[in-house]
Amino acid sequence: MIYDTLVVGSGSAGNILASRLTEDSTRQLLLLEAGPDYASTDALPADIRLGYGTTSGIIAESHDWGYTGVASLLRDDMPIPRGKLVGGSSAVNAQIFLRGIPEDFAAWTEMGNDRWSFEQVLPYYCKLENDHDFGSEAFHGSDGPIGVRRYPEEEWGPDQRAWAKACRQAGFPECPDANSPGSTGIGPYPLNNIAGVRQSTAVTYLAAARNRPNLHVMADCTTRRLLLENGRAVGVEVECNGMVDMLYAEETVLCAGAIGTPQILMLSGIGPAPHLQEVGITVIHHLPGVGGNLRDHPTVNLSWNLMYRPTDLFHWHQAGLRFTATDSHLYNDMIVYVGAGPGYAGGSVDHLFVRPTLNLAVGNGELRLRTDSIGDQPRLNYRYFEEQFDRERQREAIRLCTELIEEHPAFRGICGGVLDGPGDALQDDQALDRWMLANADTGHHSSSTCKMGQPSDPMAVADQTGRVYGIEGLRIVDASLMPDSVRANINATVMMIAEKIAAEMAGGY
Ligand SMILES: Cc1cc2nc3c(=O)[nH]c(=O)nc-3n(C[C@H](O)[C@H](O)[C@H](O)COP(=O)(O)OP(=O)(O)OC[C@H]3O[C@@H](n4cnc5c(N)ncnc54)[C@H](O)[C@@H]3O)c2cc1C
């Protein structure tokens, strides 16, 4: 059979694309996923169904690709969790549901993406959400598949209340809706978790479309490479239960994420020619941008002994702070996550954790293959904090958080001695930089490894509707397509991208 559309990867983007495109009952679509499928929300294991399961160590190994990456010049052993199941990373993430800000899309437009202004993307952010708190506002949606809510302050844990009090007294403005354009400061995080259940694209979009006869889902099926004939993608080579097979389609869409998508392209001979030759892959099409421009939100982990027992496993991310670093030209370029965590490093110490994070880094990294096999992890080099501007802003955030936690009276009775932190290095810029580089960590928001842009941009891999330059019948729709990161956790933006390109594809684009 030749399908009309073949979608590789059933994560945040893939499930949205599959569900929207099969609204047209004449389109036969095959959705391929390397990980397992659970046919209903009730059948999901607890680490996937419930919102608390999010980082490595909590997500079951069978649901995680188990990547590792080089964080910085001084840290080379960083776990990079990525969801490996129907739902992808939307099924394992922390559910903070923040949109990119208007300034992000002004930057995307300046980079040559004139179809991606804030005005053009806003309708798709609205279309995908059902905001239980602000759904009636003009810039929100109330009938999309993804449920979103904020914890009312009376339900916040003691750590969250203390954090908000300290931030308010430090002068940060009140932020009741962090998805309101122009907002900043301290307030409840919007979360795509309803009644404890993570609103992944599997339990929302895909669940509602599963019974369509024109939607075919094949799980436990790894895509090894694209099938290419005369400059055209005609399908994929897959491995399912130890058997290699070929599957064919008029159009193939890569939704395998910021790591999986460039990996599949390069294994198929599409990517930077010198690198492909290094690993013994025949070059089909030289596209230097594939695997370059690796973006993330670099962070560090600070933690203190917690002086009470957290009762609720999903006891974090209720209140959040965004602010602009001193003298930064980038509005809202910093974000801080705070939570009370049971146990510590696999042990028994309850802890307060704080993650001051660069919400828009200027540095970027690179993804490269180790071998010509899909079974070997790509090399991920994030190069966090190599840029002075990134280090300066991160230093300020570390100092601010340490001061608020250690000196504000709101934290008396909440936390005690330091478990992780720079200690005396806080007083000296160079020492703090060394600590920062040695403790750099992922913000879990890898993106931009196959960025869209104008054909005149040598690093652009695809056009503004995801069509891969130089190869017919092939698109990319996932986090890898983003030209740069956004000043927000990126899941809502990846879903918006899928909604927008699905609408364009349905319209024949
Ligand atoms: C631990 C964690 C916490 C996070 N927290 C948040 C948060 O709170 N808020 C937020 O906004 N964002 C968060 N994110 C980020 C966000 O979830 C991801 O950026 C987003 O889900 C990426 O969507 P995607 O469609 O690009 O890729 P994914 O959702 O990762 O989907 C890719 C899919 O492709 C499949 N795949 C890959 N390679 C192959 C192959 N060769 N063959 C077949 N299938 C393949 C994968 O198994 C996966 O199902 C978090 C991410 C993680 C990992």
PDBQT file of the ligand as one rigid body, heavy atoms in Angstrom, charges set to zero:
ROOT
HETATM    1  C1  LIG A 601      11.793  15.462  31.110  1.00  0.00    +0.000 C 
HETATM    2  C2  LIG A 601      11.191  16.524  30.235  1.00  0.00    +0.000 A 
HETATM    3  C3  LIG A 601      10.481  17.570  30.816  1.00  0.00    +0.000 A 
HETATM    4  C4  LIG A 601       9.941  18.569  30.004  1.00  0.00    +0.000 A 
HETATM    5  N1  LIG A 601       9.147  19.517  30.566  1.00  0.00    +0.000 NA
HETATM    6  C5  LIG A 601       8.503  20.402  29.775  1.00  0.00    +0.000 A 
HETATM    7  C6  LIG A 601       7.553  21.297  30.322  1.00  0.00    +0.000 A 
HETATM    8  O1  LIG A 601       7.258  21.295  31.516  1.00  0.00    +0.000 OA
HETATM    9  N2  LIG A 601       6.951  22.174  29.475  1.00  0.00    +0.000 N 
HETATM   10  C7  LIG A 601       7.245  22.221  28.153  1.00  0.00    +0.000 A 
HETATM   11  O2  LIG A 601       6.694  23.067  27.455  1.00  0.00    +0.000 OA
HETATM   12  N3  LIG A 601       8.137  21.377  27.607  1.00  0.00    +0.000 NA
HETATM   13  C8  LIG A 601       8.738  20.440  28.379  1.00  0.00    +0.000 A 
HETATM   14  N4  LIG A 601       9.584  19.541  27.828  1.00  0.00    +0.000 N 
HETATM   15  C9  LIG A 601       9.893  19.647  26.393  1.00  0.00    +0.000 C 
HETATM   16  C10 LIG A 601       8.784  19.148  25.475  1.00  0.00    +0.000 C 
HETATM   17  O3  LIG A 601       8.066  18.085  26.047  1.00  0.00    +0.000 OA
HETATM   18  C11 LIG A 601       9.415  18.717  24.147  1.00  0.00    +0.000 C 
HETATM   19  O4  LIG A 601      10.207  19.746  23.647  1.00  0.00    +0.000 OA
HETATM   20  C12 LIG A 601       8.359  18.367  23.107  1.00  0.00    +0.000 C 
HETATM   21  O5  LIG A 601       7.548  17.325  23.605  1.00  0.00    +0.000 OA
HETATM   22  C13 LIG A 601       9.050  17.944  21.815  1.00  0.00    +0.000 C 
HETATM   23  O6  LIG A 601       8.080  17.567  20.887  1.00  0.00    +0.000 OA
HETATM   24  P1  LIG A 601       8.500  16.863  19.525  1.00  0.00    +0.000 P 
HETATM   25  O7  LIG A 601       7.243  16.519  18.827  1.00  0.00    +0.000 OA
HETATM   26  O8  LIG A 601       9.500  17.697  18.839  1.00  0.00    +0.000 OA
HETATM   27  O9  LIG A 601       9.282  15.541  19.978  1.00  0.00    +0.000 OA
HETATM   28  P2  LIG A 601       8.782  14.338  20.886  1.00  0.00    +0.000 P 
HETATM   29  O10 LIG A 601       7.553  14.684  21.629  1.00  0.00    +0.000 OA
HETATM   30  O11 LIG A 601       9.966  13.902  21.661  1.00  0.00    +0.000 OA
HETATM   31  O12 LIG A 601       8.371  13.224  19.823  1.00  0.00    +0.000 OA
HETATM   32  C14 LIG A 601       9.283  12.519  19.022  1.00  0.00    +0.000 C 
HETATM   33  C15 LIG A 601       8.725  11.111  18.841  1.00  0.00    +0.000 C 
HETATM   34  O13 LIG A 601       9.452  10.476  17.797  1.00  0.00    +0.000 OA
HETATM   35  C16 LIG A 601       9.786   9.165  18.201  1.00  0.00    +0.000 C 
HETATM   36  N5  LIG A 601      10.979   8.771  17.449  1.00  0.00    +0.000 N 
HETATM   37  C17 LIG A 601      12.219   9.327  17.512  1.00  0.00    +0.000 A 
HETATM   38  N6  LIG A 601      13.057   8.692  16.663  1.00  0.00    +0.000 NA
HETATM   39  C18 LIG A 601      12.318   7.721  16.049  1.00  0.00    +0.000 A 
HETATM   40  C19 LIG A 601      12.623   6.727  15.071  1.00  0.00    +0.000 A 
HETATM   41  N7  LIG A 601      13.856   6.580  14.553  1.00  0.00    +0.000 N 
HETATM   42  N8  LIG A 601      11.623   5.891  14.655  1.00  0.00    +0.000 NA
HETATM   43  C20 LIG A 601      10.361   6.018  15.158  1.00  0.00    +0.000 A 
HETATM   44  N9  LIG A 601      10.023   6.944  16.109  1.00  0.00    +0.000 NA
HETATM   45  C21 LIG A 601      10.998   7.778  16.537  1.00  0.00    +0.000 A 
HETATM   46  C22 LIG A 601      10.008   9.290  19.704  1.00  0.00    +0.000 C 
HETATM   47  O14 LIG A 601       9.940   8.047  20.374  1.00  0.00    +0.000 OA
HETATM   48  C23 LIG A 601       8.909  10.262  20.100  1.00  0.00    +0.000 C 
HETATM   49  O15 LIG A 601       7.698   9.587  20.383  1.00  0.00    +0.000 OA
HETATM   50  C24 LIG A 601      10.138  18.527  28.594  1.00  0.00    +0.000 A 
HETATM   51  C25 LIG A 601      10.842  17.464  28.016  1.00  0.00    +0.000 A 
HETATM   52  C26 LIG A 601      11.344  16.458  28.817  1.00  0.00    +0.000 A 
HETATM   53  C27 LIG A 601      12.054  15.315  28.156  1.00  0.00    +0.000 C 
ENDROOT
TORSDOF 0
